[in-house]
Amino acid sequence: MSTSPHCSPPFYCDGPGVRHGYRWCRTLARAHYENFPVASWFLPARLRDPVTAIYAFARSADDIADEGDATAADRLQRLDEMAAALRAIESGTPPDTPLYQALADSIGRYRLPLSLFHDLLSAFRQDIEKKHYADFGELMEYCRRSANPVGRLLLLLTGQASERKLAMSDALCSALQLINFLQDLGQDYCRHGRIYLPQDELQRFRVSTTDIEQQRSSPQLRMLLAYQAQRATRLLRAGSPLGKVVGGRFGLEVRAMVLGGTRILEKLDQREDLFSRPRLDTIDRWRIALGAIRTAL
């Protein structure tokens, strides 16, 4: 692995490579459609670069787990290489690639714990190896590593990582992850063979794997998804006060995420085809932006 010259403590360095790295991360973020904001204009300008670096790391790992025709072994090896890159950053010798140059700068500048990035990688490894979840507890453990680290990193970037705020962030991030599962029900199974619905609850609502494989919008599946949406709504409400307690432009961003999640839940409830993927359109986005601003007044 090619590396840049050793950087001074706390293992970050500034220069053309770092600036190019952030430009690369911004390009990657703009190229991917997301229902929820990524480094939007709500965020303070100083945070947009580190947020895009975090996003680019997570997006790259997600693409390894999900995209292309690589074997499971190849995917796991590439995720192991990302873990090795994190260890290289910790040692002060970040790989000489745009992603890791930018990420090393953000990690060092804001004292971000590498454990949270390793948690993300462990969740993506699990996506390759695990296709079913026995119960809601297993699913929430996955959310703890796949979604919650991002919210925790954002709070650390803003210097607001109190225990209360971290708990609200975990609830919000888990809620958004559960909403994403409901959006991608058909796609997750058809493309990857994954079902992010607890197996015990599938049995309770008399929904079979065949129902999902053949994309049957049955009354039983509708009831099961409504139950999952109610659970996500409760978590979203538990996390929603975070948008007020953090304040400022970061608070606007959090409120926009809450409103975006709420709007997606509304669209999920309104759809006839339970396997269609609702998306936020331009009108939705303007309403979310105005709503986030209005609740700040």
SULHU-V390176 format. One line per field, one symbol per residue. ss: DSSP state (H for helix, E for strand, L for the rest). psi: psi as a letter, one per 40 degrees, with the letter a starting at -180 (. if undefined). burial: + if it has 9 or more other ideal C-beta (glycine too) atoms within 8 Angstrom, else -. Layout:
BEGIN
ss: ???
psi: ???
burial: ???
END
This chain:
BEGIN
ss: LLELLLLLLLLLLLLHHHHHHHHHHHHHHHHLLLLLLLLLLLLLHHHHHHHHHHHHHHHHHHHHHHLLLLLHHHHHHHHHHHHHHHHHHHLLLLELLHHHHHHHHHHHHHLLLHHHHHHHHHHHHHHHHLLLLLLHHHHHHHHHHHLHHHHHHHHHHHLLLLHHHHHHHHHHHHHHHHHHHHHLHHHHHHHHLLLLLLHHHHHHLLLLHHHHHLLLLLHHHHHHHHHHHHHHHHHHHHHHLHHHHLLHHHHHHHHHHHHHHHHHHHHHHHLLLLLLLLLLLHHHHHHHHHHHHHLLL
psi: hhiiihiiigfiiiadddddddddddddddehhhdiihfiediideedddddddddddddddddddiaeiidddddddddddddddddddeegiigiddddddddddddefhhddddddddddddddddheihdiddddddddddddddddddddddefffidddddddddddddddddddddfdddddddeeihfhhddddddefhidddddefhgiddddddddddddddddddddededddddiadddddddddddddddddddddeidheeihiihadddddddddddddee.
burial: ---+--+---+++---++++++++++-++-----+-+++--++---+++++++++++++++++++---------++-++-++++++-++--+++++-+++++++++++-+-+-+-+++++++++++++----+-++-+++-+++++++++++++++++------++-+++++++++++++++++++-++--+-++++++-++--+-+---++----+--++++++++++-+++-++-+++-+++++---++++++++++++++++-++--+--+---+-+---++-+++-+++-+--
END
